[in-house]
Amino acid sequence: MCGIVGAIARRNVVPILLEGLKRLEYRGYDSAGAAVLGGAADGKLQRIRSTGRVVELEKLAQAQGLNGDLGIAHTRWATHGVPSEKNAHPHVSGSVSVVHNGIIENHDAMREALRAKGYVFVSDTDTEVIAHLINSNLRDDPGSGHALFDAVRRSVAELVGAYAIAVISEADRDHLIVARHGAPLLLGLGDGENFAASDTSALIQVTQRVIYLEDGDVAELTRAAVEIVDTQGNAVERAVHVSQLSAAAVELGPYSHYMQKEIFEQPMAVANTLEMVTSAQSLAPQLFGVDAEKIFGDIDSVLILACGTSFHAGMVARYWLEGFAGIPCNVEIASEYRYRQSVPNPKALVITISQSGETADTLAALQYAKSLGHQYCLSICNVPESALVRAANLRFLTRAGPEIGVASTKAFTTQLAALALLTMVLAKMRGRLPAVRETELLKSLRHLPTALQSVLEVEPQIETWAREFVPRHHALFLGRGIHYPIAMEGALKLKEISYIHAEAYAAGELKHGPLALVDKYMPVIAIAPNDALIEKLKSNLQEVKARGGQLYVIADQDTRLTGDDVLHIIRLPDHAGLLSPILHTLPLQLLAYHVALMRGNDVDKPRNLAKSVTVE
Ligand code: G6P
């Protein structure tokens, strides 16, 4: 889950590399580095590395006057070896310099073999074996015009694990070599210059023409051309895509943080996601792919696989799919499912939910499901051309736009919008959606962006609450029914960016343990929509109140609660029946954001985390 950028041009590539790294910082931000050729008078490789953010590397680049027309750069999320200068990439062996994203699983055996050949290791990383391996293969090369390319191809054949790498050699100022297997990498095509990066946003300032590499591809970039070979060593053409990503989509604009921007973009993100539906008069399965009607007609259940926030979206969907469409649904954490012996059902629709489409556990879980005989796969994802989208036979793209804050916000609500839509389509196909109800639901989908906009107006009240949370060490989140997963998402948001320990419970579980934790220092956040379970929830709130717990309740306008019943209450200005969980998410995102901000935390880049988890 590190970020990679590479460039070969006829101009100084250092600003391109640094700008690219800044845009990739969501992938990791504990250290960074770059290596360039073509700037030093003696033709030597110039390498800089630093711990901390890319801005530290930028200072170093300025201080040293780094420049060159060929280079590679990296922003790191440590897996092997602590964040430190010596573990930061690029790693160098002889003339070879390498940046890497992923994990090399056979690094121990390879390290021993390379040590036996006399190579000395100076870092704790798995990446250093790649540098030495390429160097050793390069030394054995008799000297063709493609020595580095050939050495990389021979080397990657020996690697086990996931990788995206970019490689340059001091001995060759005219080639940049890249390779991928199980980690994302794309090429950017310029005019007399070419690039490589972990994602499109990193190259937005130089090109919109991109080629997504396939697993097993190795590519040789010169200033004039790119050549790609596949796993078998055959030259292949890969399609050139014109990225629709605009520079504005990845700029902060008037906002102070990406998380803030992304919270406030939710009405638009949901509107974009539902665009094709809201103008339609009826719901059609084809929204999920050309084969959707046939597949949806054949399934008898749903299995959802996801991680983190996307898993919470799946939990919400279970209530919708079973309660509304009448279809049995299981939801599993991808990292658990992939190692569990389960009973496959070829008639189940396997749904992967992912913002990035690159999460290693979710991808592996999907591959495992397929290996067990599952044949129907739907990917709900925010990134077109990502590995999960490509691996599925049905797909629905959430159109949230790039999500950069590590804490997921608009990806979650757009996933929920997509899952609500799926529920409605399946309900209709299973004869559980009369025409009148379909019209009503389409109306509420159309109204959803407006409803979300009005919910955002509770921000000043949430800020008042946030002040009271700042000194707290723990918090409990309660919800019942479909709002229980929303409580889980609220707790996740608070813990990941404010570092306050937060747990979510189904409110009915309170008396089976967590009530023991409740005292006057324990804030308890309850989600209290005016639904069928409200009276049950009110009993649970009384249990908290009787133990002196601090109650913070997010209710609907018409939820019957009085000031006597609770200490603090915020009422949402609008409510949307079936879509209520989507609305109730926003105040919890705002709460986490403001508490983290008031505690002085880096809201967009919380400690120890990364956005795109491409390692197991
Ligand atoms: C990381 C991110 C979370 C995200 C999870 C799953 O932990 O920090 O925000 O929910 O990965 O990612 P995905 O891209 O598969 O939704």
Residues whose N, C-alpha, C, O or C-beta is under 5 A from the ligand:
A	BS01	G6P	C307 G308 T309 S310 I353 S354 Q355 S356 G357 T359 V406 A407 S408 A610 K611 V613
